[in-house]
Amino acid sequence: MSKYGQSIGKRIVGIKVIKSNGKNPGFVGNVLLRECVFYLIIGFVVSIIATVFFNGADTDTIVANLRTMIWLVYMPWLICFGMLYQTKIWRRTLQDYLAGTLVVKAEKSR
């Protein structure tokens, strides 16, 4: 990912990740920001929401509201999926905005 802007899956599909200025994002932009920091932010936000809603609740209430928690965890991915169909924003997802990257078609290597 850091050298060519492609994982094995991206190489098979024929896409790669670049910075908004056209350069390779490297390890920090491609792996740390797009993946690790994104997951840390999601975990942090979901845990804050869970703490606010379930603070002091008994176990039965928490189990009854487990469906709500599952939706909270999947919400960022649903938002990203919806963002893929908006052509006005170059089909950038939350990870792309966080790292300042774009996903483009890769040139064929010879």
C-alpha positions in Angstrom: 0.0 0.0 0.0 2.7 2.5 0.9 4.9 2.1 -2.1 2.4 1.8 -5.0 -0.9 3.0 -3.4 -2.4 -0.4 -3.9 -3.3 -3.4 -1.8 -3.5 -6.9 -3.4 -7.3 -6.4 -3.8 -6.9 -2.9 -5.3 -4.4 -4.3 -7.8 -6.7 -7.1 -8.9 -9.6 -4.6 -9.3 -7.3 -2.1 -11.1 -7.5 0.9 -8.8 -5.1 2.8 -6.5 -5.1 5.5 -3.9 -3.4 8.9 -4.6 -3.2 12.2 -2.7 -5.4 15.0 -4.0 -2.3 16.5 -5.6 -1.7 13.3 -7.6 1.2 11.9 -5.6 1.5 8.6 -3.7 0.1 9.1 -0.1 2.7 6.7 1.4 2.4 4.8 4.6 1.0 7.6 6.7 -1.7 8.8 4.3 -2.6 5.4 3.0 -2.5 3.1 5.9 -2.5 5.1 9.1 -5.0 7.8 8.2 -7.3 5.9 5.9 -7.5 2.8 8.0 -6.1 3.0 11.5 -7.2 6.5 12.5 -10.6 6.0 10.9 -11.3 2.9 13.0 -10.0 4.6 16.1 -12.4 7.6 15.5 -15.3 5.2 14.9 -14.6 3.3 18.1 -14.2 6.5 20.1 -17.5 8.0 18.8 -19.4 4.8 19.3 -18.1 4.4 22.9 -19.0 8.0 23.8 -22.5 7.5 22.4 -22.9 4.2 24.3 -21.7 5.8 27.5 -24.1 8.6 27.2 -27.1 6.4 26.4 -26.4 3.5 28.6 -24.7 5.1 31.6 -26.2 3.7 34.8 -28.5 1.4 32.8 -29.1 -2.1 34.1 -28.0 -5.2 32.1 -31.6 -5.9 30.9 -31.8 -2.5 29.4 -28.4 -2.8 27.6 -29.3 -6.2 26.2 -32.7 -4.8 25.0 -31.0 -1.9 23.3 -28.3 -4.1 21.6 -29.9 -3.5 18.2 -29.3 0.2 18.6 -25.7 -0.4 19.4 -25.3 -2.6 16.3 -26.7 0.2 14.1 -24.3 2.7 15.7 -21.3 0.5 14.8 -22.5 -0.1 11.2 -23.6 3.5 10.5 -20.2 4.9 9.3 -20.0 2.1 6.7 -23.5 2.8 5.5 -22.6 6.4 5.2 -19.5 5.5 3.2 -21.6 3.2 0.9 -24.0 6.0 0.2 -21.2 8.4 -0.5 -19.9 6.1 -3.3 -23.0 7.0 -5.4 -22.6 10.7 -5.2 -20.8 11.7 -8.3 -20.5 15.4 -7.4 -17.9 14.6 -4.7 -15.8 12.2 -6.8 -17.1 9.2 -4.9 -14.9 10.0 -1.9 -15.7 8.3 1.4 -15.0 9.4 4.9 -11.6 7.8 4.8 -10.6 9.8 1.7 -11.7 13.0 3.3 -9.7 12.2 6.5 -6.5 11.4 4.5 -7.0 13.8 1.6 -6.9 11.0 -0.9 -8.7 9.9 -4.1 -9.2 6.4 -5.4 -8.5 6.3 -9.2 -8.1 3.7 -11.9 -4.5 2.4 -12.0 -2.4 2.6 -15.1 -1.5 -0.7 -16.6 2.1 -1.6 -15.7 4.2 -3.1 -18.5 
